Amino acid sequence: MVKARIPAPRRSLLLGASALLGTSALLVACGAPGSPAAAGDAAHRTAAPSASAGTGGAAGGDPSVAARPTPGEAAQTSASPAPTASSSPTSAAPSSSPYASPSASPSAPRTTVPAQPGPSSTPSASRPAPQAPAPATGVLRHTASGGRTVALTFDDGPGPATGQVLDLLAQYGAKATFCEIGNNAKARPAAVQRILAEGHRLCDHTVDHPQPMHAQTHEQQVAEIGDAKADIERAAGGSPTITWWRAPGGDFTAENERIGADLGMKSLGWTVDPRDWSRPGVQAIVSNVQHNLRPGGVVLMHDGGGDRSQTVAALQQLLPWMVAQGYTFDFPQS
């Protein structure tokens, strides 16, 4: 390729013009003293911050207005964003409630998820209090004849001591009522039959002595009372009359009293309890009965459910004492 040659005079003119233009541009860029650019740079260093910094405003405007950005302004301004609700100390700190909504802000109501009720968090007012069972109103606690009579009753048999008790009663011509456990009656039918043959009476004391009785379901209480009655009747043979039933521990309620009544039996309580079942000692048993017995009273003792040697020994003293006190022996009310 052949390059065009510029004549020498014109080339010198062009080189001079280029040098002149380069010097002027250099002076402008460096801000020579007295130039407009130098004055503007100094003014920039001493001027108050602009409105975009959040501390000043436009000429002639209210600086406080510009200092409060409108919603979304901070997100659009990248030079110096003003504080927003999301950057305040309140929202920056983690919520004290684990149920706070993640999108909640200080200006909006905080939404919470109610805590799930647990065994210890449910208000007592919203949880129904346990209902105490209605007490029985027809429990019998007196002899049939009244006056200076006493009704002896024996619970939890028949057991190994039942024969000894029967021997002592026969010796003093005393009659008694035996409140029998259904399972024990099935295990000792001969003892049940001897009780009836010697003129004593039978009482239902449930199948296996559950305690507390009122904690059993209705169906369980029906079975405990009804099945025991059937067990005792079968052990006795024939068709014996079972007039009473006695709740374990005397735990009578209106509910189980009604169950017994529906089965043709009355609820049998007592007035004297020497707690012989706990084996407190022979003299403790004797003293308790002698101190608490009143005419027409019903004495509770035990011929079954454990070692009843103390009961037998106490009965050896109590029977002659009762006779000496003018008591005669009777059955409970029916």
C-alpha positions, 0 to 999 in steps of 0.5 A: 500500500502506498501512503500519501505524503503530506507536504512539509509546510502543512505537516509543521502546521498540524504539529503545532496545533496538536501541541497547543490543544494538548497543553490546554487539556492538561491545564483543565484536568489539573485545575490550574489556579483560578480555573472554575474546576479548582473552585468547584473542587474546593467548594465540594470539600467544604459544602454541607452533605447533600440531601442524599446523605439524609442530613441535608435537603434541596435548595429552598427545601425543609432538611427534615423532610429529606431526612425521612425517606419515603417507603422504598426510598432507601432500597433505591438509593445506594449512595447513603441509605437512610435508616429504615424500620428493618434496620432499627435496634428494635427489629434488629434484635431477635424476638423474645417470643418464639411464636413471633411472625418472621414478617412482623415489623415494629409498626405492625401488630405482632402476631403470635401462635398460641401455645399448645396446652399441656398438662401444666399449661392448661388453665385450671378454670378450663379443666374440670375439677375431679368430681367427688363421688356422691356419698351414699345415704342409706348405709346401715349402722345399727342393730335390727332390734336396738336397745342393748344389743350388738351386731358382730360382723367379720370381713374378708373371709372365709379364711383359716381363722373362720373356724375358730371364730365360729367355735367362740361364737357358739360357746357364747350363743352369739350370732354374727354376720360374715361379709365374704370375699367372692374368691374366698367363698369359692375357695372355702365352700365348707366354711360358708356352709357351716356359717349358715348351718350355725345360724349366722348370716352372709354379706357380700364383700365384693369379688377381690376387695378393690380399693378405692371402690369408687375409682372403679368404672361403673361396669367394674363395680357392678361386676365386683358386687354382682359376681361376688353375690353369685360366688357366695350363693354357689359356695353356700349351695341352695338359695341363701339369702344375702341381705347386705353388701359392704364396700371395701374400706367402707367406700360407699357412694350413691353409685355403688349403693344403687348397684347393691340395691338393684341386686337386692342388698342393703349397704352395711356399715359399722360403728366400731372399728378396732382396726384388728386387720392391722394387728395392733395388739390384742389389748389394743383391739379389746380396749378399742371395742370396750371404749367405743361400743354403744347399745345398738352398735355394729362392730367390725372385725376380720376372720380373713385376709391374713393372720387373724390370731390377734382377732381370735384372742381379742374375741376370747376376751370381748365375748364374755365382757359383752355378756357381762355388760348385759349385751345380747347379740343381734343382726344388723338392720335389714 
